[in-house]
Amino acid sequence: MIHCPPATRSLARFVIGTATLGLLAGCAGPSGRGDAIANASVASTGTDLVIYGCTPAGLTAAITAKSRGRSVALLCRDGHVGGMTTNGLGWADTGNHAAIGGMARRFYRDVKAHYEAVGFKGVATSQSKTEGEEDAMWVFEPRVAEAIYLRWLKDAGIEPVFNAKLRLEPSAVQKADQTIRSIEMLDGARYTGRMFVDATYEGDLMAMAGVTFTTGREANAVYGETYNGVQTAHSEQHNFELNIDPYVKPGDRSSGLVPLIEAGPPARDGTGDQRIQAYNFRLCMTQDPAIRAPLPKPADYDAWTYELLGRYLDAGWRHKFRKFDPIPNHKTDVNNYGGFSTDFIGGNYDYPTAGYERRQQIFDAHRSYQAGLLWFMQNDPRVPADVRASMADWGLCKDEFVDNGHWPREMYVREARRMVSEFVMTERHLEGQLPTPRSVGLGSYTMDSHNVQRYVNADGFARNEGDIQIHLDRTYEISYDAIVPRAAEATNLFVPVALSASHIAYGSIRMEPVFMILGQSVGEAAVLAIEKGIRAQAVPYDTLASRLRAKGQLIDPVGGKYVPGGS
């Protein structure tokens, strides 16, 4: 579903690169013509660049702008920085290492420099995903990632504003015509700026500013794609490898379904829906007694929640350790693997556009589900004895997330809102079928969606739908036009995370190294817009490209070797 500013609903054409695919229900508004921003200068108490969101994109945007002599307000929703890079995603989803330059490359170089200086245990060179004499290291502990980012901010002279949550109402964003003037936080603090960046995973600032966005999966017909929409035929991985009965009384359809299965079959393949690919927590775990903390039992634990998994284990499935990926010092980045795992399939459908209270409920439900899953595997007599024994010595890490019970502070929001701008990145751009103009960074990772729903197939067995993993044999460009809204909606806003892309294209773009890349490019673009007093959409691309290349940013296709990650 496309979400439009209320005053601008109409029929409009979606432009895909240089092609237009059909007359669709979209949004249109004033032409936004004219490069100069009316009354571009702000009061002396304002800030050049206001960045909402301390994800890797927010950090690199802030540091880049500060390095150009611009004032920056960096607003963090909680008390920490780094997004998923500092919240357990230590087995980096890099794709092609050769496609990562600029500040993103600097981060992984700093990771390697850290471990070369202090040493580490438990990870072989091959597991660090570093080939030969490569200058970077691609696996790391969460606390090390956060320490690197905090040092970067300190060296840049940037003091983040912590616990600054945007008021999730359109009135929180003050605009003059299409120019954002200020934004208001829940505590009443208001930040005035010349340029703004929405660096959140959820696209909250973008939405409150009246920018068109979408959620869920487009139908394949919308953008002429193959892997969008409902995908039962292509969902071969992370699915049930054995036939598992889903009914409360096995074989009795009238008895109802066990938990965590949707009633009714999926829609026809390729049709769109509002479902969201599954979230989880990327747990940092260990078997080392010196640093191990026990896994918590949720207060609301109910073994029946995991009945489907119990039946799967009874049938002989034993591949639970496939995504306990090793990071330094005997720790792991634990990710989803298989038909029933850490992804809470179906538990997040209303998260993208929900308010803070509802999001907290979803967060708590995900934590309870995942903690309960681990407790079930370790302790419940329903679980086969060999599985309980193999899980017995796993725990959380005492030296990670010490202010949060050693549990990651952020849930892995793989996808939420996605902007719909004048240019939409699709699978056709990623695969090279359509040109991508005005590149500001490269991507290379597999087009990757986690499962979206669990259902009962025609034969009466549990199945998952939505997991898509389409390997790309090339690096691809990401367009500048995909990170700026339509000029008719916001002339001084950049969106490097919840950018303009289809669901399946976003499945590749959504990786943390890419967010660092796009954040740096946004920082340079915002500075250029301020220098010239022009709207974001009118930034001279040749000048921007020159500045990016001078700072080591890679914006032209490269060769190199693809390296799997964890997604």
C-alpha positions in Angstrom: 0.0 0.0 0.0 1.3 3.5 -0.9 0.9 6.1 1.8 0.4 9.6 0.5 0.3 13.0 2.1 -3.5 13.7 2.6 -3.6 16.8 0.4 -1.8 15.2 -2.6 -3.7 11.9 -3.3 -4.1 11.3 -7.1 -3.2 9.0 -9.9 0.4 9.3 -10.9 3.0 7.4 -12.9 5.8 5.6 -11.1 9.0 6.2 -13.0 11.4 3.3 -12.9 14.8 4.5 -14.2 13.9 5.8 -17.7 10.8 3.6 -18.0 7.3 4.2 -16.8 5.3 1.1 -15.8 1.6 1.6 -15.9 -0.8 4.1 -14.3 -0.9 3.3 -10.7 -2.5 4.7 -7.6 0.2 7.0 -6.3 0.8 10.6 -5.1 1.3 13.9 -6.9 1.5 17.4 -5.8 3.0 20.8 -6.6 5.7 20.7 -9.2 8.4 21.8 -6.8 10.2 23.6 -9.6 13.0 26.0 -8.7 16.4 25.0 -7.3 16.7 27.5 -4.6 15.1 26.9 -1.2 12.9 29.8 -0.2 14.5 31.7 2.8 17.2 29.0 2.9 19.1 30.5 5.8 17.8 29.9 9.3 18.1 31.7 12.6 21.6 31.7 14.1 20.3 29.3 16.8 19.6 26.6 14.2 21.9 23.9 12.9 23.1 23.2 9.4 22.3 19.5 9.5 19.8 17.7 11.8 20.1 13.9 11.7 17.5 11.8 13.3 18.7 8.2 13.9 22.1 7.0 15.1 22.3 4.0 12.7 25.5 3.6 10.8 24.0 5.9 8.1 23.3 8.6 10.7 26.8 8.4 12.1 28.6 8.6 8.7 26.4 11.5 7.6 27.1 13.4 10.7 30.9 12.9 10.6 31.0 13.8 6.9 29.2 17.0 7.4 31.2 18.0 10.4 34.4 17.3 8.5 33.2 20.0 6.0 32.9 22.5 8.8 29.1 22.3 9.2 27.2 22.2 12.5 25.4 18.9 13.2 22.7 17.8 15.6 22.8 14.0 15.9 19.6 12.7 17.6 19.6 9.2 19.0 16.3 7.5 20.1 18.0 5.6 23.0 21.2 5.8 24.9 23.5 4.1 22.3 24.8 4.5 18.8 25.4 2.1 15.9 22.1 0.4 15.1 22.4 -3.2 14.3 26.2 -3.0 13.8 26.5 -2.6 17.6 23.6 -4.8 18.5 24.7 -8.3 17.6 25.2 -8.2 13.8 28.9 -8.9 14.1 29.0 -11.4 11.1 28.8 -8.5 8.6 26.6 -8.8 5.5 29.3 -7.6 3.2 28.6 -9.1 -0.2 31.6 -8.1 -2.4 34.3 -6.6 -0.3 35.7 -4.8 -3.3 32.4 -2.7 -3.4 32.9 -1.2 0.0 34.9 2.0 0.2 34.9 5.3 2.0 34.0 5.5 5.7 32.4 2.0 5.5 35.8 0.6 4.5 37.4 2.6 7.2 35.2 1.0 9.8 36.2 -2.5 8.9 39.9 -1.4 8.7 39.5 0.0 12.3 38.1 -3.4 13.3 41.1 -5.1 12.0 43.5 -2.6 13.6 41.7 -3.1 17.0 42.2 -6.9 16.9 45.7 -6.7 15.6 46.5 -4.4 18.6 44.8 -6.4 21.4 44.6 -9.9 19.9 41.6 -12.2 20.0 40.7 -15.8 20.4 38.5 -18.3 18.8 38.2 -17.1 15.2 40.3 -18.4 12.3 41.4 -16.2 9.5 38.9 -17.9 7.1 36.1 -17.3 9.6 37.0 -13.6 9.8 36.1 -13.4 6.1 39.4 -11.7 5.4 41.2 -13.0 2.4 45.0 -13.0 2.6 46.4 -9.6 3.2 43.1 -7.7 2.9 43.2 -4.4 4.8 39.9 -5.0 6.7 38.3 -7.5 9.1 34.6 -8.2 8.7 33.6 -9.9 12.0 33.6 -8.2 15.4 32.1 -8.0 18.9 29.2 -5.6 19.4 31.1 -3.7 22.2 34.1 -3.2 19.8 31.9 -1.8 17.1 30.3 0.7 19.5 33.7 1.7 20.8 34.9 2.5 17.3 31.9 4.6 16.5 32.1 6.5 19.8 35.7 7.3 19.1 34.8 8.5 15.6 32.2 10.9 17.1 34.6 12.1 19.7 37.4 12.7 17.2 34.9 14.6 15.0 33.7 16.8 17.9 30.1 15.5 17.8 28.1 14.9 21.0 25.0 12.9 20.2 21.7 13.8 21.9 20.6 10.6 23.5 17.0 9.5 24.3 15.6 11.9 21.7 12.4 10.4 20.2 10.5 12.2 17.5 6.9 12.9 18.3 5.1 10.6 15.9 2.6 13.1 14.6 2.7 15.2 11.5 2.5 18.4 13.5 6.0 17.5 15.0 7.5 18.5 11.6 7.2 22.2 10.9 7.4 23.0 7.2 7.3 26.2 5.1 5.8 25.0 1.8 7.9 21.9 1.1 10.9 22.9 3.3 11.3 21.4 6.7 12.1 24.0 9.3 12.2 22.1 12.6 11.2 18.8 14.3 9.9 18.2 17.8 10.8 15.4 20.2 8.5 13.7 22.7 10.1 15.8 25.5 9.2 19.0 23.7 12.7 19.8 22.5 12.7 21.3 19.0 15.6 21.2 16.5 15.9 23.7 13.7 18.0 23.0 10.7 18.8 23.8 7.1 19.0 20.2 6.0 17.5 17.1 7.6 18.4 13.4 7.4 16.1 10.5 8.4 18.6 7.8 9.3 16.1 5.5 11.1 15.3 2.0 10.0 11.6 2.8 10.3 11.5 6.1 8.2 9.7 7.9 11.0 10.8 11.5 10.1 10.1 10.9 6.5 6.6 9.8 7.2 5.8 12.6 9.7 7.2 15.1 7.1 4.5 13.9 4.6 6.7 12.0 2.3 5.1 9.2 0.3 6.1 5.7 1.5 5.0 2.1 1.2 5.2 -1.0 3.4 5.0 -4.7 2.7 5.5 -6.3 -0.7 4.5 -4.9 -4.1 2.9 -7.2 -6.6 5.4 -8.3 -9.3 3.3 -6.4 -11.9 3.9 -3.1 -10.2 7.6 -2.8 -11.3 7.9 -5.7 -13.8 9.7 -7.9 -11.2 9.9 -11.7 -10.6 10.7 -12.1 -6.9 8.3 -9.6 -5.3 5.0 -10.3 -3.7 3.9 -13.7 -2.3 6.5 -16.3 -3.1 5.5 -19.9 -2.3 7.3 -21.5 -5.3 10.6 -19.7 -4.7 10.6 -20.1 -0.9 12.9 -23.1 -0.8 15.5 -22.2 1.8 14.7 -21.8 5.6 11.7 -24.0 5.1 10.6 -27.3 6.6 12.7 -30.1 5.3 10.2 -32.7 6.6 6.5 -33.0 6.6 5.2 -31.7 10.0 1.6 -32.0 11.0 0.3 -28.5 12.1 -2.9 -29.5 13.9 -3.6 -29.6 17.6 -4.6 -33.2 17.3 -2.3 -34.6 14.6 -4.3 -35.5 11.5 -7.5 -33.8 12.7 -8.1 -30.5 10.8 -11.1 -29.7 12.9 -8.9 -29.5 16.1 -7.3 -26.2 15.0 -3.7 -25.2 14.5 -0.8 -25.2 16.9 0.7 -21.7 17.6 2.5 -19.6 15.1 0.7 -20.7 11.9 -1.7 -18.5 10.0 -5.1 -19.9 9.0 -5.9 -20.0 5.3 -3.6 -20.5 2.3 -1.3 -17.7 0.9 -2.5 -15.5 -1.9 -1.5 -16.3 -5.5 2.3 -16.0 -6.2 3.4 -12.6 -7.3 0.5 -10.7 -5.6 1.2 -7.9 -3.2 0.4 -7.8 0.5 1.1 -5.8 3.6 3.1 -8.5 5.4 6.7 -7.8 6.6 9.7 -10.1 6.5 10.5 -11.5 9.9 12.5 -9.8 12.6 14.7 -11.3 15.3 17.5 -10.4 17.7 21.0 -11.1 16.6 22.2 -12.7 19.9 25.8 -12.6 21.0 26.3 -16.0 22.6 29.1 -18.0 24.0 30.1 -21.5 25.4 33.0 -20.0 27.3 32.3 -20.4 31.0 34.5 -17.4 31.8 32.2 -14.9 30.1 28.9 -16.9 29.9 25.7 -15.6 31.5 22.7 -17.9 31.7 19.9 -17.6 29.2 16.8 -16.1 30.8 13.4 -17.8 31.1 10.6 -15.5 30.1 8.0 -14.8 32.7 5.3 -15.7 30.2 7.0 -18.9 29.0 4.7 -21.5 27.5 6.1 -24.6 25.9 3.1 -25.0 23.7 4.3 -22.0 21.7 7.1 -24.2 20.4 5.0 -27.4 19.7 5.6 -27.2 16.0 9.4 -27.2 16.6 9.0 -30.0 19.1 7.4 -32.1 16.4 10.1 -31.1 13.9 12.8 -32.3 16.3 10.9 -35.5 17.0 10.9 -36.1 13.2 14.7 -36.0 13.3 15.6 -32.4 12.3 19.0 -31.4 13.9 20.4 -28.4 11.9 20.0 -25.8 14.6 23.7 -24.8 14.8 24.0 -23.7 11.2 23.9 -20.0 12.0 25.9 -19.7 15.2 28.5 -17.7 13.3 31.8 -17.2 15.1 33.1 -13.7 16.0 36.2 -13.0 18.1 36.8 -14.2 21.7 34.6 -17.3 21.6 31.4 -15.4 20.8 28.8 -15.8 18.0 26.4 -13.8 16.0 23.3 -16.1 16.2 20.9 -15.8 13.3 17.8 -17.6 12.0 18.2 -20.9 10.3 15.7 -23.4 9.0 11.9 -23.8 9.1 11.5 -22.9 12.8 14.1 -20.7 14.4 14.8 -17.3 15.9 12.7 -15.3 13.3 9.3 -14.6 14.9 7.4 -15.1 11.6 4.2 -13.0 11.5 4.9 -11.1 14.8 5.7 -7.8 13.2 3.1 -6.9 10.6 2.0 -3.7 12.1 5.4 -2.6 13.4 6.4 -0.2 10.6 3.7 2.4 11.1 2.9 1.7 14.8 3.4 4.2 17.6 6.0 3.7 20.4 3.7 1.9 22.7 2.7 -0.7 20.2 6.3 -1.1 18.9 7.4 -1.8 22.5 4.8 -4.5 22.7 6.1 -6.0 19.5 9.7 -5.7 20.8 8.8 -7.4 24.0 6.9 -10.2 22.2 9.9 -10.9 20.0 12.2 -11.0 23.0 9.9 -13.3 24.9 9.5 -15.6 21.8 13.3 -15.8 21.3 14.3 -16.2 24.9 11.5 -18.8 25.3 12.8 -20.6 22.2 16.2 -21.0 23.7 14.8 -22.0 27.1 12.7 -24.6 25.4 15.7 -26.0 23.6 17.8 -26.2 26.7 15.4 -27.2 29.4 12.0 -28.4 28.3 11.4 -32.2 28.6 9.4 -31.9 25.4 12.7 -31.6 23.6 14.7 -34.7 22.7 17.5 -35.3 25.2 20.3 -35.1 22.7 19.1 -31.6 21.6 18.9 -30.4 25.2 22.4 -31.7 25.9 23.9 -30.0 22.8 22.3 -26.7 23.8 23.2 -26.9 27.5 26.4 -24.9 27.6 25.3 -21.9 25.5 24.6 -18.6 27.2 24.7 -14.9 26.7 28.0 -12.9 27.0 28.7 -11.1 30.3 30.7 -8.3 28.7 28.1 -7.4 26.0 25.0 -5.2 26.5 25.8 -5.0 30.2 23.0 -2.4 30.8 20.4 -4.6 29.2 20.8 -8.0 30.8 23.3 -9.0 28.1 20.5 -8.9 25.5 20.8 -6.7 22.3 19.2 -3.3 22.8 17.7 -3.3 19.3 15.6 -5.8 17.4 16.6 -6.5 13.8 14.1 -4.4 11.9 15.1 -5.8 8.5 12.5 -3.7 6.7 9.8 -1.2 7.7 8.7 1.8 5.7 10.2 2.4 2.3 10.1 5.8 0.6 8.5 6.2 -2.8 10.3 8.9 -4.7 10.7 9.9 -8.3 13.1 6.9 -8.7 12.5 3.5 -7.3 15.3 0.9 -7.1 14.0 -2.5 -8.3 15.4 -5.9 -9.0 15.7 -4.9 -12.7 18.3 -2.2 -11.7 20.2 -4.6 -9.4 20.4 -7.3 -12.1 21.4 -4.7 -14.8 18.3 -4.9 -16.9 17.7 -1.1 -16.4 20.3 1.6 -16.0 20.8 3.3 -12.6 21.6 7.0 -13.0 23.6 9.2 -10.6 25.3 6.6 -8.5 26.2 7.5 -4.9 27.3 4.0 -3.7 27.4 0.3 -4.5 25.6 -2.7 -3.4 26.3 -6.4 -4.1 24.5 -8.6 -1.6 22.0 -11.3 -2.5 18.4 -10.1 -2.9 17.3 -11.5 0.4 14.0 -11.6 2.1 13.4 -13.6 5.3 10.2 -15.5 5.6 7.0 -13.6 5.8 4.3 -16.1 6.8 3.8 -19.7 8.0 0.8 -21.6 6.6 -0.6 -25.1 5.9 0.0 -26.3 2.4 -2.5 -28.3 0.3 -1.2 -31.6 1.6 -1.8 -30.5 5.2 1.8 -29.8 6.3 3.5 -26.7 7.8 5.3 -24.5 5.3 7.0 -21.0 5.3 6.6 -18.4 2.6 8.6 -15.4 1.7 12.2 -16.4 2.0 14.0 -15.3 -1.2 17.7 -15.5 -1.8 18.7 -14.5 -5.3 22.4 -14.2 -5.8 23.7 -11.3 -7.9 26.8 -11.9 -10.1 27.5 -8.1 -10.2 27.9 -5.0 -8.1 25.2 -2.5 -8.8 24.8 1.3 -8.4 22.4 3.0 -6.0 20.9 6.1 -7.4 21.0 9.5 -5.7 17.4 9.9 -6.8 16.4 7.0 -4.5 17.6 8.8 -1.3 15.8 12.1 -1.9 12.0 12.6 -1.8 9.9 14.2 -4.5 10.5 17.9 -4.4 6.8 18.4 -4.1 7.0 16.8 -0.7 10.3 17.8 1.0 13.1 19.8 -0.5 15.6 19.5 2.3 15.4 15.9 3.5 17.6 12.9 2.8 16.6 9.3 3.4 19.6 6.9 3.2 18.1 4.0 5.1 14.3 3.8 4.4 15.2 4.7 0.8 13.1 4.4 -2.3 13.2 0.7 -3.3 10.9 -2.2 -4.0 10.7 -4.9 -1.3 12.9 -7.3 -3.1 15.5 -4.7 -4.2 15.6 -3.5 -0.6 16.4 -7.0 0.5 19.9 -6.5 -1.0 20.3 -2.8 -0.2 19.4 -3.1 3.4 22.8 -4.2 4.7 24.8 -2.3 7.3 27.9 -1.6 5.1 25.6 0.0 2.5 23.9 2.2 5.1 27.4 3.5 6.1 28.1 4.2 2.4 24.8 6.0 1.8 25.2 8.0 5.0 28.5 9.4 3.8 27.1 10.3 0.5 24.1 12.0 2.1 26.5 14.0 4.3 28.4 15.3 1.3 25.2 16.0 -0.6 23.7 17.9 2.3 26.8 20.1 2.6 26.6 20.9 -1.1 23.0 21.9 -0.8 23.8 24.2 2.1 26.7 25.7 0.3 24.7 26.5 -2.8 21.4 27.3 -1.0 19.5 24.8 -3.2 17.1 22.0 -2.6 18.3 18.4 -2.1 16.9 17.4 -5.5 19.1 20.0 -7.3 22.5 19.1 -5.9 24.9 19.1 -8.9 25.7 15.5 -9.4 29.1 15.9 -11.0 30.3 18.0 -8.1 29.0 15.4 -5.6 30.5 12.5 -7.5 33.9 14.3 -7.5 33.8 14.9 -3.8 32.7 11.3 -3.1 35.5 9.8 -5.2 38.0 12.1 -3.5 37.0 10.6 -0.1 37.4 7.0 -1.3 33.7 6.4 -1.9 33.1 3.8 -4.6 30.3 4.7 -7.0 31.4 2.9 -10.2 30.9 -0.8 -10.7 33.8 -3.0 -9.6 34.8 -6.6 -9.8 35.7 -8.8 -6.9 34.6 -11.9 -5.0 31.2 -12.3 -3.3 31.4 -13.3 0.4 28.3 -14.7 2.1 26.9 -13.0 5.2 24.0 -13.6 7.5 21.2 -11.2 6.5 
